[in-house]
């Protein structure tokens, strides 16, 4: 029976038309069953959007449908698709301006409904349908330097509009570990109890403003929510691992001053965000989401150098303080992330060596002054 189950799981990887309500297709996979890599973005996203049994069970106990505001970003499409695969009986709606060609069709092909909306438009936000569960992903980071007013509008004004409009919903909000001050690299990272201000740079301060807007309107209307302080989701096409691997592959120098990071597989991050809908508080409380390890950039560079058979060109010395988060609370709620660090390193190395493409969106993880 165990052999039959394994064969069925292997066959399911080749067949994206399978029925996701079949328990064989939704159980948490053992790392021994993970692929060695991904042939293309289609295979990557199919794997990344496979729901675990725990996610399916959590969403089954959640009343109402799900709306993803800001679905057009790097994580939004896979989060929406994951939600639909985990809860095929619920409506999953993705809201964005949809400036990227083909994204509407891509989401609709996976049964995610799309609504075109400029979230800066109060009247357009008011016309969005009532929904029980909101995942708020809208925001602005890169390009903030020189256009600070737009960053504040997106990161503070839009949350105020959304929080006022969806006062009867549960709202899980994406934030960032950048709201914390730097902490010692041997500290296990900032906990949720640490004061989230004053962080460096206007971007991080505007993210504190985003959190405050949701907390303010929750205090006013009793809206339950959760604030996800995310540190570095990993996709083969972008992320800290992609940035480091690409530099090693190209023979470029890697700056070690921001010498330590936390990372998490994007599929795990998306799953924890969706599961947080069942752990909302009033007012919304923060929750750190990332991998459990404090990962050294120098170690990552050497790991990729070994896999590529190329030298790692390192510059500078790691600072003793960095943006790091402690994920003990998320681990208590959700368990450890499904995909371990060594798998992510192997997969990114295979992807870069295979020249399978990049989103062209560097993380700028090495930036220490908060100016993006």
C-alpha positions as CSV (number, residue, x, y, z in Angstrom):
1,X,0.0,0.0,0.0
2,X,2.9,2.4,0.8
3,X,4.4,1.6,-2.6
4,X,1.1,2.3,-4.4
5,X,0.7,5.6,-2.6
6,X,4.2,6.6,-3.6
7,X,3.6,5.7,-7.3
8,X,0.4,7.7,-7.2
9,X,2.1,10.7,-5.8
10,X,4.8,10.5,-8.5
11,X,2.2,10.2,-11.2
12,X,0.4,13.2,-9.8
13,X,3.4,15.4,-10.3
14,X,3.1,14.8,-14.1
15,X,-0.6,15.4,-14.2
16,X,-1.8,18.9,-13.3
17,X,-5.4,17.9,-14.0
18,X,-5.7,15.7,-10.9
19,X,-8.4,16.1,-8.3
20,X,-7.0,18.0,-5.4
21,X,-9.6,16.7,-3.0
22,X,-8.0,13.3,-3.2
23,X,-6.0,12.9,0.2
24,X,-3.1,11.2,-1.7
25,X,-2.6,14.4,-3.6
26,X,-2.7,16.7,-0.6
27,X,-0.7,15.1,2.1
28,X,2.5,16.8,3.2
29,X,5.3,15.4,1.0
30,X,8.4,13.9,2.6
31,X,11.6,15.7,1.5
32,X,12.8,12.4,0.0
33,X,10.0,12.8,-2.5
34,X,10.9,16.3,-3.6
35,X,12.1,16.8,-7.2
36,X,15.7,17.5,-8.0
37,X,14.7,20.7,-9.8
38,X,12.1,22.3,-12.0
39,X,12.1,22.2,-15.8
40,X,10.2,25.5,-16.1
41,X,7.9,28.0,-14.5
42,X,4.9,25.8,-15.1
43,X,6.4,22.9,-13.1
44,X,7.7,25.3,-10.4
45,X,4.3,26.9,-9.8
46,X,2.5,23.6,-9.9
47,X,4.7,22.3,-7.1
48,X,4.6,25.6,-5.2
49,X,0.8,25.7,-5.2
50,X,0.2,22.1,-3.9
51,X,-1.7,22.5,-0.6
52,X,-0.9,20.5,2.5
53,X,-3.5,18.6,4.4
54,X,-3.1,21.2,7.3
55,X,-4.0,24.1,4.9
56,X,-6.9,22.2,3.4
57,X,-8.3,21.5,6.9
58,X,-7.8,25.0,8.1
59,X,-9.6,26.6,5.1
60,X,-12.4,24.0,5.4
61,X,-13.1,25.3,8.9
62,X,-13.1,28.9,7.7
63,X,-16.4,30.5,6.8
64,X,-16.8,32.5,3.6
65,X,-14.8,33.3,0.5
66,X,-11.3,34.8,0.1
67,X,-10.2,38.0,-1.7
68,X,-6.5,38.8,-2.4
69,X,-5.9,42.5,-2.6
70,X,-2.7,43.3,-4.6
71,X,-2.7,39.9,-6.3
72,X,-0.4,41.1,-9.1
73,X,2.8,41.1,-7.1
74,X,5.6,38.5,-6.9
75,X,3.7,36.2,-4.4
76,X,0.1,37.0,-5.2
77,X,-0.6,34.7,-8.1
78,X,0.8,31.6,-6.4
79,X,-1.0,32.5,-3.1
80,X,-4.3,32.8,-4.9
81,X,-3.9,29.6,-6.8
82,X,-2.8,27.8,-3.6
83,X,-6.0,29.1,-1.9
84,X,-8.2,27.8,-4.7
85,X,-6.5,24.4,-4.8
86,X,-6.8,24.1,-1.0
87,X,-10.5,25.2,-1.0
88,X,-12.0,24.5,-4.4
89,X,-15.5,25.1,-3.0
90,X,-14.7,28.7,-2.1
91,X,-14.6,31.7,-4.4
92,X,-11.1,33.1,-4.5
93,X,-10.9,36.6,-6.0
94,X,-7.7,38.4,-7.0
95,X,-7.8,42.2,-7.1
96,X,-5.2,44.4,-8.8
97,X,-4.6,47.0,-11.5
98,X,-3.3,44.1,-13.7
99,X,-0.6,46.0,-15.5
100,X,1.2,42.7,-16.4
101,X,0.1,41.2,-19.7
102,X,-1.5,37.8,-19.4
103,X,-1.9,37.7,-15.6
104,X,-5.7,37.9,-15.7
105,X,-5.9,35.0,-18.1
106,X,-3.3,33.0,-16.0
107,X,-5.3,33.4,-12.8
108,X,-8.7,32.7,-14.5
109,X,-7.2,29.5,-16.0
110,X,-6.8,28.3,-12.4
111,X,-10.4,29.3,-11.4
112,X,-9.3,32.5,-9.6
113,X,-11.7,35.3,-10.3
114,X,-10.2,38.6,-11.2
115,X,-11.3,42.2,-10.4
116,X,-9.5,45.1,-11.9
117,X,-9.2,47.9,-9.3
118,X,-6.9,50.8,-8.4
119,X,-6.8,50.5,-4.7
120,X,-5.8,54.2,-4.4
121,X,-9.3,55.0,-5.8
122,X,-11.7,55.3,-2.8
123,X,-14.8,54.8,-5.0
124,X,-13.4,51.7,-6.7
125,X,-12.5,50.2,-3.3
126,X,-16.1,50.9,-2.1
127,X,-17.5,48.9,-5.0
128,X,-15.5,45.8,-4.3
129,X,-17.8,42.9,-3.2
130,X,-18.2,42.0,0.5
131,X,-16.1,39.0,1.5
132,X,-15.4,37.3,4.8
133,X,-11.6,36.9,4.3
134,X,-9.1,39.4,3.0
135,X,-5.4,38.8,2.3
136,X,-3.9,42.3,1.9
137,X,-0.7,42.2,-0.3
138,X,-0.7,45.6,-1.8
139,X,2.3,47.8,-1.2
140,X,5.3,49.6,-2.6
141,X,9.0,49.1,-1.8
142,X,11.4,49.5,-4.7
143,X,11.5,52.9,-6.3
144,X,10.6,54.5,-2.9
145,X,13.7,56.7,-2.9
146,X,12.7,59.8,-4.9
147,X,9.0,59.0,-4.8
148,X,8.4,58.8,-1.1
149,X,4.9,60.3,-1.3
150,X,3.6,57.5,-3.5
151,X,5.2,54.9,-1.1
152,X,3.4,56.4,1.8
153,X,0.1,56.6,-0.2
154,X,0.3,52.9,-1.1
155,X,1.6,51.7,2.3
156,X,-0.6,53.9,4.6
157,X,-3.5,55.5,2.7
158,X,-4.5,52.3,0.9
159,X,-4.6,50.3,4.1
160,X,-6.8,52.9,5.7
161,X,-9.2,52.7,2.7
162,X,-9.3,48.9,2.8
163,X,-9.6,48.7,6.6
164,X,-12.5,51.1,6.6
165,X,-14.2,49.3,3.7
166,X,-13.8,45.7,5.0
167,X,-14.4,46.4,8.7
168,X,-16.6,43.2,8.9
169,X,-13.9,40.9,7.4
170,X,-10.9,39.1,8.7
171,X,-7.8,40.8,7.3
172,X,-4.4,39.2,7.1
173,X,-1.9,41.8,6.1
174,X,1.5,41.5,4.6
175,X,4.2,43.5,6.4
176,X,7.9,43.1,6.6
177,X,10.7,42.2,9.0
178,X,12.2,45.6,8.1
179,X,9.9,47.3,10.7
180,X,12.2,45.9,13.4
181,X,15.5,47.5,14.3
182,X,18.6,45.5,13.6
183,X,19.3,42.8,16.1
184,X,22.5,40.9,17.0
185,X,23.2,38.0,14.6
186,X,23.4,35.6,17.5
187,X,20.1,36.7,19.1
188,X,17.8,34.3,17.2
189,X,16.1,37.3,15.8
190,X,13.5,39.9,16.7
191,X,10.3,38.6,18.4
192,X,6.9,39.9,17.9
193,X,7.1,41.6,21.3
194,X,9.9,43.9,20.1
195,X,8.8,47.5,19.3
196,X,8.5,48.0,15.6
197,X,9.8,51.5,15.4
198,X,12.0,53.4,14.5
199,X,13.3,51.4,11.6
200,X,15.7,52.9,9.1
201,X,14.4,54.4,5.9
202,X,11.0,55.8,4.7
203,X,9.9,52.4,3.3
204,X,10.1,50.6,6.6
205,X,8.5,53.6,8.4
206,X,5.6,53.5,5.9
207,X,5.2,49.8,6.7
208,X,4.8,50.7,10.4
209,X,2.2,53.1,9.2
210,X,0.4,50.3,7.3
211,X,0.3,48.2,10.5
212,X,-1.0,51.2,12.5
213,X,-3.9,51.8,10.1
214,X,-5.1,48.3,10.4
215,X,-4.8,48.4,14.1
216,X,-6.6,51.7,14.3
217,X,-9.6,50.6,12.3
218,X,-9.7,47.3,14.2
219,X,-9.9,49.2,17.4
220,X,-12.7,51.3,15.9
221,X,-14.7,48.5,14.3
222,X,-13.6,45.3,16.0
223,X,-12.1,43.9,12.8
224,X,-10.0,40.8,13.5
225,X,-6.7,40.4,11.7
226,X,-3.1,39.4,11.7
227,X,0.0,41.2,10.5
228,X,2.6,39.1,8.7
229,X,6.1,40.3,9.1
230,X,7.7,38.4,6.3
231,X,11.4,37.9,5.7
232,X,12.5,36.9,2.2
233,X,10.3,34.4,0.4
234,X,12.2,32.2,-2.0
235,X,11.2,31.5,-5.6
236,X,13.6,30.1,-8.2
237,X,13.1,33.4,-10.2
238,X,13.8,35.9,-7.5
239,X,14.8,36.2,-3.8
240,X,18.0,36.3,-1.7
241,X,19.1,32.8,-2.9
242,X,18.5,33.7,-6.5
243,X,20.5,37.0,-6.1
244,X,23.5,35.3,-4.4
245,X,23.5,32.3,-6.9
246,X,23.3,34.6,-9.9
247,X,26.3,36.7,-8.7
248,X,28.3,33.5,-8.1
249,X,27.4,32.2,-11.5
250,X,28.3,35.5,-13.2
251,X,31.5,35.9,-11.3
252,X,30.3,39.1,-9.6
253,X,31.3,40.4,-6.2
254,X,29.0,39.7,-3.3
255,X,28.7,42.4,-0.6
256,X,28.8,40.7,2.9
257,X,28.0,43.7,5.1
258,X,24.4,42.5,5.5
259,X,25.8,39.1,6.2
260,X,22.9,37.2,7.6
261,X,19.2,36.7,6.6
262,X,16.2,34.5,7.1
263,X,14.5,32.8,4.2
264,X,11.4,30.7,3.6
265,X,10.1,28.8,0.6
266,X,7.4,30.9,-1.0
267,X,4.9,28.0,-0.9
268,X,5.4,27.7,2.8
269,X,5.1,31.4,3.3
270,X,1.8,31.5,1.3
271,X,0.4,28.6,3.2
272,X,1.2,30.2,6.6
273,X,-0.4,33.5,5.5
274,X,-3.6,31.7,4.5
275,X,-3.6,29.6,7.6
276,X,-3.3,32.8,9.7
277,X,-6.9,33.6,8.8
278,X,-7.8,31.1,11.5
279,X,-5.6,32.9,14.0
280,X,-6.7,36.5,13.8
281,X,-6.8,38.7,16.8
282,X,-8.5,42.1,17.7
283,X,-6.6,44.3,17.2
284,X,-4.3,42.6,14.7
285,X,-1.2,41.2,16.2
286,X,2.1,40.6,14.4
287,X,3.4,37.2,13.4
288,X,6.9,36.6,12.1
289,X,7.0,34.4,9.0
290,X,10.3,33.1,7.7
291,X,12.6,30.1,8.0
292,X,13.9,29.1,11.4
293,X,17.6,29.4,10.5
294,X,19.8,32.5,10.6
295,X,21.6,32.0,7.3
296,X,25.0,33.5,6.5
297,X,25.4,35.1,3.1
298,X,29.0,33.9,2.9
299,X,27.9,30.3,3.6
300,X,25.2,30.6,0.8
301,X,27.8,31.9,-1.6
302,X,30.2,29.1,-0.9
303,X,27.4,26.5,-1.2
304,X,26.5,27.8,-4.7
305,X,30.2,28.0,-5.6
306,X,30.6,24.3,-4.8
307,X,27.6,23.4,-6.9
308,X,28.7,25.5,-9.8
309,X,32.4,24.7,-9.7
310,X,33.1,28.4,-9.6
311,X,34.7,30.7,-7.0
312,X,32.7,33.0,-4.8
313,X,34.0,36.5,-4.9
314,X,33.3,38.0,-1.4
315,X,33.8,41.6,-0.3
316,X,33.6,43.2,3.2
317,X,32.9,41.8,6.6
318,X,29.5,40.8,8.0
319,X,28.1,43.4,10.4
320,X,27.2,42.1,13.9
321,X,23.6,43.4,13.5
322,X,21.1,42.5,10.9
323,X,17.3,42.4,10.1
324,X,16.4,39.0,11.5
325,X,13.2,37.6,12.9
326,X,12.4,34.9,15.5
327,X,9.8,32.5,14.1
328,X,9.0,30.5,17.3
329,X,5.4,31.7,17.4
330,X,4.7,30.7,13.7
331,X,6.3,27.4,14.4
332,X,4.0,26.8,17.3
333,X,1.0,27.6,15.2
334,X,2.0,25.9,11.9
335,X,5.0,23.6,12.5
336,X,8.3,23.9,10.7
337,X,8.2,24.9,7.0
338,X,7.8,22.0,4.6
339,X,10.8,22.8,2.4
340,X,14.2,22.9,4.1
341,X,17.1,25.3,3.2
342,X,19.2,22.6,1.5
343,X,16.4,21.9,-0.9
344,X,16.0,25.6,-1.8
345,X,19.8,25.9,-2.4
346,X,19.8,22.8,-4.7
347,X,16.8,24.0,-6.6
348,X,18.1,27.5,-7.1
349,X,21.5,26.3,-8.2
350,X,19.8,24.0,-10.8
351,X,17.6,26.8,-12.0
352,X,20.4,29.3,-12.4
353,X,22.7,26.8,-14.1
354,X,19.9,25.9,-16.5
355,X,19.3,29.6,-17.4
356,X,15.6,29.2,-16.8
357,X,14.8,32.9,-16.3
358,X,14.5,35.6,-13.7
359,X,11.8,38.1,-12.8
360,X,14.5,40.8,-12.8
361,X,13.5,42.0,-9.3
362,X,16.5,41.9,-7.0
363,X,15.8,41.9,-3.3
364,X,18.6,44.4,-2.5
365,X,19.1,42.4,0.7
366,X,22.5,44.0,1.2
367,X,20.9,47.5,1.7
368,X,21.4,48.6,5.4
369,X,20.1,52.2,5.3
370,X,16.5,51.3,4.3
371,X,16.6,53.4,1.1
372,X,15.2,51.4,-1.9
